[in-house]
Each structure stands twice: as structure tokens, then as C-alpha cells.
Amino acid sequence: MQSPTRFQPTNADEIADFLRDRPHPVYVLGGGSKSAFGRPLRDDESVLDLSAIAGITLYQPDELVLTAWAGTKISDIAAVVAERGQCLAFEPPEFGALFGNDCRSTLGGTVASGWSGPRRFKAGAIRDHLLGALAVGGDGKHFKSGGRVVKNVTGFDLPKLLAGSHGTLAVMTEITIKLIPSPEVSHTIIATGLDSPTAIRLLSDLLGGPFEISGAAHLPEAAARRSAVVPVSRSGTSATLIRLEGFGPSVADRLRTLEMRFARDIQYLSLDPQEGACVWREIRDVAPLVDPAHIVWRISLPAADAAGTVSAIAQATSAEAFYDWGGGLVWLAMPSKDEAHAELVRSLLPSGHATLMRAPVACRAKTQIFNFLPPALAALQRRVKSAFDPAGILSPGRLSLES
């Protein structure tokens, strides 16, 4: 395969000129951390590299609002807002290591992927924190949606439509997001020795209680052993993690109630703040907890179905898994080099959907990355694609064998 043509614009007008009347497909690239996701790059596909369009253009700490160019590194944004005691509520993952590179996520790539971290079930996904965006359609036309404060967000909420589109609809150039105050206190407690069905039942029960949990995950023994956090990796058993965040007195009160609940019949231990931060980064970024040689699936389904579904898949493929969002999100890794077992995985899902996250090039070229859509939704998706990208030049077929 020959090296693709690469264009690195320095402003939105250059992007529009590049896309206007372009006859060949274009792949939109941010920081490159997710470039190994989806269909492999085509021979006739040019790369539109947004890394030079970077920097924070507006930050209003009192309003909890930030605007930045799409190529701005998420790590840079997090560092700036942390100095003012604020953070990104959706805990955006850094998936460079998962996809086999050392690249860092950008704001545009993070929004385009739509993926959020362990706090999502409490704070919402990235799409819930988008206020506005400037973008360029596949026809080279600029458009704007939303605003810089919630009261100015009117009309069609196009930024939420762009979230999760993986660059197949339009090229976002400038993005405005909401921030939240950083938690004053974060405390992680671990229940040890629980099997997966028991752990998920416990987490589901706690999430329905008065604890205001902001992180709920279960690491079976294989995943726990890979953690860099010593109390987790050297426990010799599974780790069921619960995170409490907020004001100090509130966290202390909820923690006492939780410990009273555990004291009856559950072994547990607490992590210090640094250990807690580390293990939640591992859960957020996935790669530290899975075998680097394995194919990785991301499965969303009702928590009550998670353990049984994983058990059925594991019987056929020797898969391993760990669970986030109280079991509603499953990260499944299987030792296969040339077969993603997509039909098997999806046939065993009682509901929900499965996304092929990491696989060799040959697997990705022949495997449906997301679930096939029902005909009516597939037709709607094609109409939306045509409205944003009439010539179909933005990553055609990158996410679906149907395209």
C-alpha cells in the first residue's frame, strides 16, 4: 500500500477549500490515537490532519465554559481547567495504548468518537456536555450550531449528531464544552473475592441506593492482576470497585454507610487517593487491563445480562472481560489473530450492541464494526450522511460494511 496523501491545514478556510469538489475519499485525523479503529485506510483516501488547528480560544471559569480548536489535546485542556479546580465530567479515555500507539486524544477526535469514561453513568456522555461547534461539511460549506452558553443553544442540536460520527459527517473545527467543578474528595473502596454475577448484583443494588456513586466497576482476577495498583494486583482475587466523589463531609457520610453495609458479609479495603486515581485511569483507558495481543470488543447491554453473556462467549472463545458502569459496559478480550468472532459475539447478546474496538487489519477489513442497523434506521443514516456530505467523501465505509 502506498503512503496516503496528507494535508495539514492551519485554519477552517483551508479545510473548506480542500474538501470543496474533491473527487476522492478523505479520512479526518486528530491526534491519531484512534487511527487503528474501524476500516483500514483505503489506497485512494487522503488524510486531513487537524493537529495544527489547536489551542484554547475561550475559557470562562466562572461560566464553566471552554472553547477550543478541534486539534487541541485533551490533556492540555485538562491541565488548564484543573488549575481552576474544574474538570471534564465525562472522563474522556486515552485510547492510544489500546490501539497500539503513543498518540494523545484531541478535543475533535474525542467528540467525534463519542466515547466517555467511568463517570458517564452519573455525569452523562460527552454529547451531554457539548454546547456548540463550528464545522465544515463534505461539500466544503461552513456551518455553525449551538452557542457558548446553554440559553443560546437554539435550533437543531447538530453537535450531538456529530458526536459519535467518527468524522463521517463533517469536519469539526472549533468546539465549545461545559465543564464541572472538580470533586473536593474522591474515595475508592474495593470489595474482594466476588465472582462476576455476585459483583454485578452488588453494584446494581448500590447504584440504586443513596450512595451517589460516580464509578462502579468489576475486575475479575485476570484483569486485576494486570493493574499497576498493588492492592488490586496482589490481592490474588477479583476487585469490585466503588468510587464516591463530592464534598468531604458528604463523601465521609456515604462511606460510613457503605462500610456498615459491607461489614456484614463482604471483605473490602480502601485505596489512597493516588491509587484510586490510577485504577480509574486504567479502567478508563482499558489497555492496562487487557492482554496486548487480544482482539477487544466493547459491549453495551443491561447489567443483569452482562455476566451470563460473557460466560457464554468465553465458553466458545476463551475470552476474558472486565465490567464498567456497574456491568452495563463490558470490555471483552479474546485470543484470536485472524477472526473477530463477530457473528458469535452478536448472536449471544440478548440485547444491546457490540463494537469491534481493536483487531488486526485483516479482521477490520471484513468485519462489521458496529451492529447492523434495521433497514429503517440504515435509510435514515444514509439520508443524514447525504445532507452533511453529499458526495460521500468523508470516510465512506469506515464504520459499516453496508456503506
LINRA-V293483 format. One record per helix or strand. SS is the DSSP state (h for helix, s for strand). FROM is the first residue (numbers start at 1). TO is the last residue. If there is no record, write none. Layout:
SS:FROM:TO
SS:FROM:TO
This chain:
s:6:7
h:12:19
s:26:29
s:46:49
s:56:60
h:61:63
s:65:69
s:73:73
h:74:82
s:86:87
s:106:106
h:107:113
h:120:123
h:126:129
s:130:137
s:142:146
h:150:152
h:158:162
s:170:178
s:180:181
s:185:192
h:196:207
s:213:219
h:221:225
h:230:233
s:239:246
h:248:263
s:268:271
h:273:285
h:287:289
s:295:300
h:303:317
s:320:324
h:325:327
s:329:334
h:342:347
s:353:358
h:361:366
h:375:388
s:394:394
